[in-house]
Amino acid sequence: MVLVNSPQVTRNSRSPLWALLLGVALTGCGGGSMANKAAAPMPEAMAPAAGGQERQALAPNDSDLAANAQSPPSPIAQPQLIKTVTLALKADSVTKALEATQAIVKENQGDVISLNDRRTDTSRIAELQFRVPANQLDRAVAAVTQLGYLQNRAMQAEDVTDQLVDADARLRNLRRTEDSLLALLQKSGSVRDILAVNQQVSQTRQQIEQIEAQLKNLRTRVAYSTVNLTIEQSVAGLADANPITAQLAETWGKATQSVGQVTIGLLQITLWLLAYTPYWLLFGLGIWAMRRWALRRAQNQSANH
């Protein structure tokens, strides 16, 4: 990069350079109605000076500005939908239903996102979340609903077509802005001007990366649909899962556990009684003394008569 140290050339080049920076900044904000963050304002422009040749060298052509400002979005053939399906099933065997569901997900090139299997003495409920390619959604849902009795089915679709079109247009405008700024860095200017351009390049690059991440997230959610599945054990399944031998063993275990608890309780009561033995002895001696006194009094009264 070449820096011009001549005061006359620097003074003549500042005004067109700042004019170009302002034009580029406005171009980058062409899709600003939907932008999340606006670019930081540029510093105050320097005083204009006569420099026709430098102005022509630095200022962009009208056709370039028009091309940057007018960037028609690329058409999208069909609506871009983010689909979410909710299913609730009752199955005789939750274990078998889960294994079959995972096989269905794998067969349809999908992935299991989360699994929560809850068990109690009287029920068992499994909650499974998975995603499959959007073009395999109907096939996967139809296969899963055959695994048990369907209690609930719901689908929600979010149209993100406008978001994708707007983000794509903003991304193209920002990339053109970045190219213009990088080209501007190759031209002559003062250190202050070059630092200002570098700052604008950094801000533009940050916006580009944010929009690219947003586009990637939206396109992934459109390409893969999510299914939230709940499987509940049926009453017949619970009976089959607990045969008579298992129920008898469970009852015996509860009975022995109860005996142990009663035994521990009796031992605890015995320890409490032993701890209060001095008080029981004093109480017993008091009763014995009162009865002895009453007996002697009765004998004395009989002797007097």
Secondary structure by P-SEA (a helix, b strand, c coil): ccccccaaaaaaaaaaaaaaaaaaaaaaaccccccccccccccccccccccaaaaaaccccaaaaaaaaccccccccccccbbbbbbbbccccaaaaaaaaaaaaaaacccccbbbbbbcccbbbbbbbbcccccaaaaaaaaaaacccccbbbbbbbbaaaaaaaaaaaaaaaaaaaaaaaaaaaccccaaaaaaaaaaaaaaaaaaaaaaaaaaaaaaaaabbbbbbbbbbcaaaaaaaccaaaaaaaaaaaaaaaaaaaaaaaaaaaaaaaaaaaaaaaaaaaaaaaaaaaaaaaaaaaaac
